Amino acid sequence: MNPTSRYAGGVSLVPVEDGWLVHTPGEDFLVVSAPEGDRPDRPPLDDPGLMEAFAEEGVLEPVPVRRQGTVALTGEGPLFEAVGLLLGQTGLIIDDEDAAVRIAVSPWLRDGWFRRLDAEARDAGTALHLGFAEGRRWYAGPFWTGPATASYEDLRVRRLAASPWPEELAAYWAWLDSGGAPETGPEHGVGAHVAAALIVSDVRAYLHGGQAPGTGVQAGFDPGTGLLRRHLVLPVPGGLMVEQP
C-alpha cells in the first residue's frame, strides 16, 4: 500500500467472483475488477486511476503525521474518568511532561480555574480543551489551538454580554467556585461519556495533524433529549477582553 495513504475507517472490501465490492464510508458502492492471475486480499493500490477514484470516494485517507507531545489531563468526576479511558483506548499518552494538549474537565463549570488555565495556555502556546456540565447538559469546548481560535475566556465574555442576567450568571459561577454543587440526575454519567468522546476525538485529530471539529466550537449534549448542539464561538478582539461584572 502507498505509505502515505491507508484505507479509511468504515471501508469494507467484499470479495466477489471477479474482484471486490467496496462499501465506502459514505455508504456508496464501488465495483473493482481483480487483476489477472492470483487475486490479492485487497485491491492493489499501484493503479493511478484506482487511487484517484478511491480518493474521490473517501476510500483512502492520508496517513496522519503524529505531533510530538503528550496529553495532560486534569480534573475530577465522571467526565475525567471517561476521558482518561478513551485516551487510553486511542493510544494517546497521558503525561504532564512535554504536553502538547491540556484537557481540563469538571462535573460543573469552574470559572476561576478555567480562566487561569486559559491564561496559562495562551502564555505557553499549549492547546487547551475543556469539558463540564451546566444545567442539564454536558459541554465540550471550545478547543483552543492558537491565537486565531476562541477559548474559554472568549466564551465567558460573550456569554456575559449576551445574557439578560449577567450579574446573576456571574454570581452563580462564583457560587460554584466557592464549593457549591448542582444536583445531578441518573442520566448524568451518560452525558459525560458523550462529551468525553467529543473531546478525545478533537485531541486525537489535532495530534495527528487533522482538523479538530471542536476547534473554537462549544458542543452541548442533553442526555434527557438526546440532542447535540454545536455553537461556533468567535474570538473576542483583544481590547474587549476585559473583566465582566
N, C-alpha and C positions, 0 to 999 in steps of 0.2 A: 504494500500500500504506500501511496505517496506519503513521505514522512511529515509533510506539512498539513495533511488532511486526514480526517478519520470519518467513519460513519457517524452520523448524528444520532443522538438519543431518540428512541422511538421508531427507528427504521427497522423494518422486518424484511428479510431476504428469504422468500419462499421458493424452494426448488420446484420446478415444473419439468415437463418432459424435455423441452428444448431450450431451457435456460432458467430464468428466475422471474418470479413475480415480486416486484418491490413495492411494499406498502410504505409510503412516505410519512414523515412527521405531520404533514398537513392532511393526512388521511386520504391521499390520492393513490393511484396505482400506476406503476410503470412496468412494461414488459421488456426484459433484456434477454437477448439471444445468447446462448453459450457459444464460445469459440469451438472450432473443430478440434477433435482429439479428446483427451481426458478433460472432463469438466472440473474446474477448481471448486472449492467450497463456496466461494463468493465471486461476484463479477470482478474481473481484472480491471484495475484502475490505470492501466497504461494506455488506454484509448482516449485521446483528447476529446473526441466527440461525446463519449460516455461521461467523462469527467465534467464536461460543460453542462450536460443535461442533468447530472446528479446535483451539481452545484445550484442550478436554477431551481430545482425542486426541493432543495433543502435536505437532500440525502447525505451530503457531505458537509462537514464543518471544519474550520481550521483548528489545528491542534493548538490549544491555548498555551501561551507563554507564561509560566509562573513568575510572579514578582517575588523578590526577596522579602523575607519578614514573616513574622508570626501574628497571631491574633491575641490581643489582651482582652480578657472577659472579666468584667466586674459587675457586682450587683447581688441580688438575692431574689428568692421567691420562685414560683413556678416557671416564669419566663427564663430565669437564669439557668434552671435545670434543663429546660427544653433546648435552649440554645447550645449549652455545653454538649448535650447528647448529639445534636445534629452536626456540630462542628467535628466531633469525633468520627461520625459516620461518613463525613465528606473528606476526611483525611487532613483537615486543617489543624495546625499545631497551635495549642493554647499556651502562650508564654509571654510574660510581660517584656522579656528581653527582645530588643530589635523588633518590636511590634510595628507592623505596617498599618494595622487597623485596630482601633479600640471599640469594643462593644460594651455599652453600659445599659443595664436593664434593671427595672424595679417593679414591684407589684402595683405601684401607683406613681404618679408624677412627682418627681423630686426636683423642684425648680432650682434651688440653690446649688445642688450637686450637678445638675445638668449644665447650668451656666458656668460653673467652674471648669468642668470637663471641656465645654465648648471653647473657653478661652485658652486652655492648655493645648487643645488640638490645633487651634489657629496658630499659636506660637510655635508649636513643634512641627506643624505640617503633617500631622498624623490623621488619617481618615477616622471619622467617628460616626458610629451608628448607635441609635437609641431605641429603647422599647419600654413601654409602660402601659398600665391600664388607667383609664379615666372614665368615670361613669360606668356604663355597661360595656364599653368597647376596649379592645386591646389595640395599641398603636405601635407601628414600626416606622422609625424615621422621624424627620428626614435624615438621609445618609449624606453626611458632609464629606466630600472628597477633595476639596480645594476651594480657593477664594471665589471661584465663579459659581459655586453651588450654595444652596441655602443650608443653614444649620439650625440647631435648637434656638439660638438667640434670635435669628430671623423669624422663626415660628412664633416665639414668645412675643416679640414686638408686634407682629401682625395680629396675633390673637387679641392682645390687649387693645389694639387700635380698633379692631372690628367688633369687639364685644359691647353690648349695650350696658353691661355691668362690669367695667374694668376694675373698679375698686373691690367689688365682691370677689371677682376672679382672683385678683392678687391676694386677697385675704384668705381665700380657700387654699391657694398654693402655700402660703405662709403656714397655715394650719397643718398641712401635710408635712412641711419641712420640720415643724416642731414636734412631730411624733403622732399626729392624727392619722387615722386609717379608715378608709371607707369599708362598708360591708361588702362581702363577696358572696356570689351565688354559686350554685352547684356547677354551672357551666363555665366558671372562671378559668379552670385549667384547660378546657378545650380551646378557648380563645388564645391562651398563651402559646399553645403549640402552633397555631396558625401564624401568629406574629413571629415566632421563632423561625418558621420556615421561610418567611419573607426576609428576615434579617440575614439568615445564613446564605440564602440564595444570592442576595446582594453582595455579601462579603466574598463569597466564592467567585462570583463573576469579576469583581474588582481585582482580586488577587491573581486572576488568570487572564488579565488584560481585556476582559469583556465589558460590556455596558451594563451596569447595575440598574435595574428598573427603579429602584428606590432612591437613586441619587437626586437630592433636592425634592423628594416627594414624601409625604406622610400618608401611610396606609392605615385605615382603621377597620377592624373586623368586629362585628357584633355577633357573638355566638347565639344570642336569642333569636335573631332573624336569619343568620347565615349570610348577611350582606357584607361585602368587602368594598370599601370606597377608597379611592386614591385621590389625593389632593396635592397639586403642584404648589410648592412654597417658593416664592421668589425672594432672592436675597434683598435685604434692606440696604439702601445706599448708606455708606459709612457715616455720613454726617447725621443720619437719622437714628443710628444705633445708640440710643440713649436710655437711661433708666426710666422705666414706666412705673405707673404710680408707685 
